[in-house]
Amino acid sequence: MAKPEIVVSLDVGSAQVVCVIAKQNPETEALEVLGGARQACKGLKSGAVINIDETARSVSRVVEETEEMAGLSGAVRNVLIGVRGTHIQTFNHHGAMNIARTDKEITAEDRDQVVENTKAVPISPDREIVHVIPQDFILDRQSGVPNPVGMEASLLEVDVHIVTASQNHLNNIWKAIGRAGFQVEEPIYGLLAVGDVVVSNEEKDLGCLLVDLGGQTTSIAIYAEGSVRFTKELLLGSDAITHDLSHALRTSLSQAQLMKERHGAASRTLAQGDPEEDIEYTSVDGRTPHQIKRHVLFDYIAPRVEEIFTVVSEELQNSNYAEYVAGGGVILTGGGSLMPGVLPAAEQILEIPVRMGLPQGLTGPADILGHPSYATALGLIHYQHMGEWSRSRRAAKKLGLGQRMKSFLEDLF
């Protein structure tokens, strides 16, 4: 019997890093999560590294904690990395090629080549392509073909979704992870990974909107006819609520974050508990005590929640895909989605049914699988259906090292 393969993912988020270790049964391909951990990181801002040493320390700590939980201390060398942030840019593109052979039958090589051809698109020299995701194949002007292999045509075309990232931002992430003692096996756009585990195939077919509400950014993806059609990173997240409370109450960010998590809600009507409850906190000096009625927190939180989802609504309308999302509705995930009342507040503003998105198709500890903050890291270990065309050039260069690491783990276990 083949030994299980160990998969390690690292989500480099807005202001934290999240690590998950899972093992994959080589016969059934089922994934079992063995451990996970989160670590706040002052070296990150909106998904970009602003301090390599600080980020490296956070990566080391979160991987060590995850290894201990999984009972694999010192075993991790390679990681799948989730990249996010406003340096990510995406667009749709089209490619085509003629089938000059006599039999006209489309082969897997033809399919891969037409997708590869779409990479010949002019982009800024300081950017690189991370993914090319096929949306739809077209055979002799007939669209709606999910996989053309085995069919016949003289003209093969494809529509794709291309994800690009800043080379400098990626290089800084690589340096931080390398300084922590690990190698990046493959970079993956975190939003696509989230969608892979929290959005069902039926929702993707019907059309839906995925909203990943993070700390410093909010990521949105629109699915229609089974494929991703639009993605965008918004420089606005739930940390804005923390900053609003900190400034309004003249307290530290840590105190404001604690008050938001323990007593906050998206609005007074959606809150649980007594709105007249007295909330105690200290001022920014950490010593002077203060009190505030709980309902006052709602007055500071609600406007920012409204702003976040108003911006999401505007992006949805500007995407030209707004009419596609009614069938599947909105799937909300990310750490910011945990605040009481956020789902109904989002539903009121977006005027579309909203559900909480939690990872599906995995087994493991409930406190990891049931926590939206782990959604991206869990999605990374699950996101294995990409074709070779979608691998970044960095992943291709690391492939030999990844194969050696796989052999090392097989020997270890």
C-alpha positions, 0 to 999 in steps of 0.5 A: 500500500502506498504511503500517504502524501503530506501536503503543507499550505501557507496562507500569507494574508492581510496581517497574519499567516495561516498554516495547514498540514494534511495527508492525502490517501494516494488511493482515494485522494481523500484529504485529512487535515492533521493540524493548523495554526494562525499567527499575527504578522506585523511584517505583512500589509494587505498581503504584501511583505513590508518586513522580511525578518518579521514575516520570516519569524511569523512563518517559522512560528506558525509552521512549528505550531502546526507541525507540533499539532500534527505530530510532525515536528521538523518534517516540513520543508516545502509549502504551497503558498497562497498569494493575495493583495492588491498587487494581484491583477486579473483579466479575461483573454482569448486564444485560438489555433488551427488544427491542420492535421487530416483527422482534426481530432483534438488531443490533450496536447492541442488543448494545452497548447491553445491555453499556453498560447494565451500567455502571449499577452503583453503585460508590464515587465515587472509583472508575471503570470501566476495562473491561466484558468480556462473558462470555455473552449470553442470548436469551429465557433461552437462555444460551451465545450468544457473539454475538447479532447477527442472532438473534431474541429478545424479551429480551436479557441479558448476563453481564459482568466489570467491572474498576474502578480507583482514580481517584486511582491512575490520575490519578497514573499519568497525571501521571507519564506526562504529565510524561515527555512522553507521552499515554496513548492507552488504559488496559488492565488488564494481566492481561487483556492477558497472558491474551490472548497467553499463554493459548490459546483452547482453554485458555480454553474448557476452563477454566484458571488464569493466574498472573502472578508479579510483583515485589510482586504476584501476579495471577490470572485464571480462564477458563472457557467461553471467557471470563474469570470471575474476576480478583484482585490479591494483595499478594505477589510474588517480591520477598518472597523478596529481602527474606527473603534480605536480612534473613536474610543481613544484606545489601543488597536488590541483593545479595540480588536478585543471589544469588536470580537467580544461585544461587536455586531453589525448593527443594533437590531442584529446583535445578541445580548443587552445593548445597554450592557456596560463595556469596560476598556482601558484608554490608549495608555493601557491603564486609564479605565473607561466604560461605554454602553454596548449599543454605542459600539454598533453605531461605530461598526454599522457604517463601516460594514455598510461601506464594505458591502456597498463597495462590493455591490459597486464592483459587482455592478461594474463587473458586467456579471451582476445578472449572473449571480442571482441563482447561486447567491453570495457566499461569504467567508474569511475572518471578518465574516465571524462578526454577529449580524454580518450575514444579514447585513450583507444580505440587506445591502447586496439584496441577494441571499447570503450564506456562510462559506465553510470548507467542504470535502475535507476531514479533520479537527472541527475547530479548523474546518469550521473556522472561516480564517482557515478557508484559504489555507484549506483551499490551497491543499485542496486546489489540485485540479489545475492543468500544467498550463496553469502552473507559474514559471516559478512552480515549474522551476521548483518541480524537481525540488518538489519531487525530491521532497515528496520522495523524502516524505515517503521515506520518512513515513 
